[in-house]
């Protein structure tokens, strides 16, 4: 089938501006080539002669025979097809390959599980290359693609010695991009406030960016459903209407999940500006809309799960994000009829309480959803406020007014139903005292709180759920969810509690990036309160947990939007805002690109005051919101004293230097 928008949408790739080069490039985890070789030998068992020759393709190695194996370490999360050169193999020689993201699951007998979670962690098994082996080049079958791994184990499965070389991986993700390191944005800050690693903030920004890159995949590389019989796996299912397409995880599930995109797409915006995969994912969801009810699916094909009011809402939120980032009016017009029908689907669930009655119960794995639920209604509120804005861009003023009025009414009903003054937080529903992480974070982030004091109370209350490794979700006990944690992180910044935000960032993402249980380059789907990989249980199969999940990349956009302070307030950045949150840092710099060009910010503390340098496209306009009170000082823009209202200075496009002199 031909999709006429695909060619035009290719222009959405980051062709406008590459980020400037600098010391931050050293922290970019993306490979320099789309073909990669092992970076190290992790383990050798039995007799393997010349094992280190396989590092960086230095030469051949020989596995002595049955029971000899070695584990190659690619250094970072990778994904793609393995190729090996077999050097004059004997007719009886044979080989097996096993794959894993975590070193915990290195085994000559099985890979980490990607098809289905098995209690004995052996569902996937190994990829066998049976005798007789070809002499020369061999490439893994396309259907046996492993989308995410760091460690590859090669196992001799016969008594005959086998000599091999050139064990390479052809990267499969971001198939439309040649240079994976050519980002359209960057972030750089050195933290000298007492944390052990002064470069951690820069590292975690790039880890999030790289995670989303690994989740950007070719159209026909989804996990097959029904799942293949054990042992085995298959990644040759079609994922939507067009590719490339953004999915939830590199290893699994490898399907479109709109909730995940709520975090992953802002990451994509500030780092690569590679929005074509997002457009294709959203088009896939709208193509599956139920024409009778207006219901959207929870996930894309081949999973195609349904009956989720919250993920229905996330698709609509993703539509707003995509349009704001891209300014793609033609696409918005194309989906507008389905979009309005989908908003109507949620509006039809509002009952006499003024709240939406959540009946589509599937969600991000939380417990206790349904009914007059705070999380579902928070998402619905965000849908209404976004939709009012979108309608103004779509030349639908009556709809804009109606949705805005509905949002106002919902905010009032939300606070009346869910606010618990004794706990200083929002409760999960009208029949419980549990105060969930998701709804409380969303309440701040989506502006459901009614005052700064209320937002501050919620921020303080969320901290009660923390342990040394991050925020434990009350609505999913014993679990740390970086998806919801990313929303909480932004909520602390949004409420002005920067120190609390930085504390959570270092606890939760510091653990993920440093733990030797993971890949130390991309970000975990989730983990337990004690740091184990048994996220969500998954049939007691910790090997099934993904180590490259875009929904965990919240710090990447948070560092840009809050610490750097750079956001757009109209499509593509026709208007913009710079509101730095210094957060104890002496300086920070970074920026991103849109179709209008480069948006860059640098700020620093100095003896004379606080300086912000802004470099944005001509013809745009914005504001600089100073992080400190102006009383007793003055503000100059390009050396000329400026008019300041409540710490806000109006600035036009181009290059400007704003100085708060104290």
Secondary structure in CASP SS format (residue, H / E / C, confidence):
PFRMAT SS
TARGET T0000
AUTHOR 0000-0000-0000
METHOD secondary structure of the structure
MODEL  1
X C 1.00
X C 1.00
X C 1.00
X C 1.00
X H 1.00
X H 1.00
X H 1.00
X H 1.00
X H 1.00
X H 1.00
X H 1.00
X H 1.00
X C 1.00
X C 1.00
X C 1.00
X C 1.00
X C 1.00
X C 1.00
X C 1.00
X C 1.00
X C 1.00
X C 1.00
X H 1.00
X H 1.00
X H 1.00
X H 1.00
X H 1.00
X C 1.00
X C 1.00
X C 1.00
X C 1.00
X C 1.00
X C 1.00
X C 1.00
X E 1.00
X E 1.00
X E 1.00
X C 1.00
X C 1.00
X E 1.00
X E 1.00
X E 1.00
X E 1.00
X E 1.00
X E 1.00
X C 1.00
X C 1.00
X E 1.00
X E 1.00
X C 1.00
X H 1.00
X H 1.00
X H 1.00
X H 1.00
X H 1.00
X H 1.00
X H 1.00
X C 1.00
X C 1.00
X C 1.00
X E 1.00
X E 1.00
X E 1.00
X C 1.00
X C 1.00
X C 1.00
X C 1.00
X C 1.00
X E 1.00
X E 1.00
X E 1.00
X E 1.00
X E 1.00
X E 1.00
X E 1.00
X E 1.00
X E 1.00
X E 1.00
X E 1.00
X E 1.00
X E 1.00
X E 1.00
X E 1.00
X E 1.00
X E 1.00
X E 1.00
X C 1.00
X C 1.00
X C 1.00
X C 1.00
X C 1.00
X C 1.00
X C 1.00
X C 1.00
X E 1.00
X E 1.00
X E 1.00
X E 1.00
X E 1.00
X E 1.00
X C 1.00
X C 1.00
X H 1.00
X H 1.00
X H 1.00
X C 1.00
X C 1.00
X C 1.00
X C 1.00
X C 1.00
X C 1.00
X C 1.00
X C 1.00
X C 1.00
X C 1.00
X C 1.00
X C 1.00
X C 1.00
X C 1.00
X C 1.00
X C 1.00
X C 1.00
X C 1.00
X C 1.00
X C 1.00
X C 1.00
X E 1.00
X E 1.00
X E 1.00
X C 1.00
X C 1.00
X C 1.00
X C 1.00
X C 1.00
X C 1.00
X E 1.00
X E 1.00
X E 1.00
X E 1.00
X C 1.00
X C 1.00
X H 1.00
X H 1.00
X H 1.00
X C 1.00
X E 1.00
X E 1.00
X E 1.00
X E 1.00
X E 1.00
X E 1.00
X E 1.00
X E 1.00
X E 1.00
X E 1.00
X E 1.00
X C 1.00
X C 1.00
X C 1.00
X C 1.00
X C 1.00
X E 1.00
X E 1.00
X E 1.00
X E 1.00
X E 1.00
X E 1.00
X E 1.00
X E 1.00
X E 1.00
X E 1.00
X C 1.00
X C 1.00
X C 1.00
X C 1.00
X C 1.00
X C 1.00
X C 1.00
X C 1.00
X C 1.00
X C 1.00
X C 1.00
X C 1.00
X C 1.00
X C 1.00
X E 1.00
X E 1.00
X E 1.00
X C 1.00
X C 1.00
X C 1.00
X C 1.00
X C 1.00
X C 1.00
X C 1.00
X C 1.00
X C 1.00
X C 1.00
X C 1.00
X H 1.00
X H 1.00
X H 1.00
X H 1.00
X H 1.00
X H 1.00
X H 1.00
X H 1.00
X H 1.00
X H 1.00
X H 1.00
X H 1.00
X H 1.00
X H 1.00
X H 1.00
X C 1.00
X E 1.00
X E 1.00
X C 1.00
X C 1.00
X C 1.00
X C 1.00
X E 1.00
X C 1.00
X C 1.00
X C 1.00
X C 1.00
X C 1.00
X C 1.00
X C 1.00
X C 1.00
X C 1.00
X C 1.00
X C 1.00
X C 1.00
X C 1.00
X C 1.00
X E 1.00
X C 1.00
X C 1.00
X C 1.00
X C 1.00
X C 1.00
X C 1.00
X C 1.00
X E 1.00
X E 1.00
X C 1.00
X C 1.00
X E 1.00
X C 1.00
X C 1.00
X C 1.00
X C 1.00
X C 1.00
X C 1.00
X C 1.00
X E 1.00
X H 1.00
X H 1.00
X H 1.00
X H 1.00
X H 1.00
X H 1.00
X H 1.00
X H 1.00
X H 1.00
X H 1.00
X H 1.00
X H 1.00
X H 1.00
X H 1.00
X C 1.00
X C 1.00
X C 1.00
X C 1.00
X H 1.00
X H 1.00
X H 1.00
X H 1.00
X H 1.00
X H 1.00
X H 1.00
X H 1.00
X H 1.00
X H 1.00
X H 1.00
X H 1.00
X C 1.00
X C 1.00
X C 1.00
X C 1.00
X C 1.00
X C 1.00
X C 1.00
X C 1.00
X C 1.00
X C 1.00
X C 1.00
X E 1.00
X C 1.00
X C 1.00
X C 1.00
X C 1.00
X C 1.00
X C 1.00
X C 1.00
X C 1.00
X E 1.00
X H 1.00
X H 1.00
X H 1.00
X H 1.00
X H 1.00
X H 1.00
X H 1.00
X H 1.00
X H 1.00
X H 1.00
X H 1.00
X H 1.00
X H 1.00
X H 1.00
X H 1.00
X H 1.00
X H 1.00
X H 1.00
X C 1.00
X C 1.00
X H 1.00
X H 1.00
X H 1.00
X H 1.00
X H 1.00
X H 1.00
X H 1.00
X H 1.00
X H 1.00
X H 1.00
X H 1.00
X H 1.00
X H 1.00
X H 1.00
X H 1.00
X H 1.00
X H 1.00
X H 1.00
X H 1.00
X C 1.00
X C 1.00
X E 1.00
X C 1.00
X C 1.00
X C 1.00
X C 1.00
X C 1.00
X E 1.00
X C 1.00
X E 1.00
X C 1.00
X C 1.00
X E 1.00
X C 1.00
X C 1.00
X C 1.00
X C 1.00
X C 1.00
X C 1.00
X C 1.00
X C 1.00
X C 1.00
X E 1.00
X C 1.00
X E 1.00
X H 1.00
X H 1.00
X H 1.00
X H 1.00
X H 1.00
X H 1.00
X H 1.00
X H 1.00
X H 1.00
X H 1.00
X H 1.00
X H 1.00
X H 1.00
X H 1.00
X H 1.00
X H 1.00
X H 1.00
X H 1.00
X H 1.00
X H 1.00
X C 1.00
X C 1.00
X C 1.00
X H 1.00
X H 1.00
X H 1.00
X H 1.00
X H 1.00
X H 1.00
X H 1.00
X H 1.00
X H 1.00
X H 1.00
X H 1.00
X H 1.00
X H 1.00
X H 1.00
X H 1.00
X H 1.00
X H 1.00
X H 1.00
X H 1.00
X H 1.00
X H 1.00
X H 1.00
X E 1.00
X E 1.00
X C 1.00
X C 1.00
X C 1.00
X C 1.00
X E 1.00
X E 1.00
X C 1.00
X C 1.00
X E 1.00
X C 1.00
X C 1.00
X C 1.00
X C 1.00
X C 1.00
X C 1.00
X C 1.00
X H 1.00
X H 1.00
X H 1.00
X H 1.00
X H 1.00
X H 1.00
X H 1.00
X H 1.00
X H 1.00
X C 1.00
X C 1.00
X C 1.00
X C 1.00
X C 1.00
X C 1.00
X H 1.00
X H 1.00
X H 1.00
X H 1.00
X H 1.00
X H 1.00
X H 1.00
X H 1.00
X H 1.00
X H 1.00
X H 1.00
X H 1.00
X H 1.00
X H 1.00
X E 1.00
X E 1.00
X C 1.00
X C 1.00
X E 1.00
X E 1.00
X E 1.00
X C 1.00
X C 1.00
X C 1.00
X C 1.00
X C 1.00
X C 1.00
X E 1.00
X E 1.00
X C 1.00
X H 1.00
X H 1.00
X H 1.00
X H 1.00
X H 1.00
X H 1.00
X H 1.00
X H 1.00
X H 1.00
X H 1.00
X H 1.00
X H 1.00
X H 1.00
X C 1.00
X C 1.00
X C 1.00
X H 1.00
X H 1.00
X H 1.00
X H 1.00
X H 1.00
X H 1.00
X H 1.00
X H 1.00
X H 1.00
X H 1.00
X H 1.00
X H 1.00
X H 1.00
X H 1.00
X H 1.00
X H 1.00
X H 1.00
X C 1.00
X C 1.00
X C 1.00
X C 1.00
X C 1.00
X C 1.00
X C 1.00
X C 1.00
X C 1.00
X C 1.00
X C 1.00
X C 1.00
X E 1.00
X E 1.00
X C 1.00
X C 1.00
X C 1.00
X C 1.00
X C 1.00
X C 1.00
X C 1.00
X C 1.00
X C 1.00
X H 1.00
X H 1.00
X H 1.00
X C 1.00
X H 1.00
X H 1.00
X H 1.00
X C 1.00
X C 1.00
X C 1.00
X C 1.00
X E 1.00
X H 1.00
X H 1.00
X H 1.00
X C 1.00
X H 1.00
X H 1.00
X H 1.00
X H 1.00
X H 1.00
X H 1.00
X H 1.00
X H 1.00
X H 1.00
X H 1.00
X H 1.00
X C 1.00
X E 1.00
X E 1.00
X E 1.00
X C 1.00
X C 1.00
X H 1.00
X H 1.00
X H 1.00
X C 1.00
X E 1.00
X E 1.00
X E 1.00
X E 1.00
X C 1.00
X C 1.00
X C 1.00
X C 1.00
X C 1.00
X C 1.00
X C 1.00
X C 1.00
X E 1.00
X E 1.00
X E 1.00
X E 1.00
X E 1.00
X E 1.00
X E 1.00
X E 1.00
X C 1.00
X C 1.00
X E 1.00
X E 1.00
X E 1.00
X E 1.00
X E 1.00
X E 1.00
X E 1.00
X E 1.00
X E 1.00
X E 1.00
X C 1.00
X C 1.00
X E 1.00
X E 1.00
X E 1.00
X E 1.00
X E 1.00
X E 1.00
X E 1.00
X E 1.00
X E 1.00
X E 1.00
X E 1.00
X E 1.00
X E 1.00
X E 1.00
X E 1.00
X E 1.00
X E 1.00
X C 1.00
X C 1.00
X C 1.00
X C 1.00
X C 1.00
X C 1.00
X C 1.00
X C 1.00
X E 1.00
X E 1.00
X E 1.00
X E 1.00
X C 1.00
X C 1.00
X E 1.00
X E 1.00
X C 1.00
X C 1.00
X C 1.00
X E 1.00
X C 1.00
X C 1.00
X E 1.00
X E 1.00
X E 1.00
X E 1.00
X E 1.00
X E 1.00
X E 1.00
X E 1.00
X E 1.00
X E 1.00
X E 1.00
X E 1.00
X E 1.00
X E 1.00
X C 1.00
END
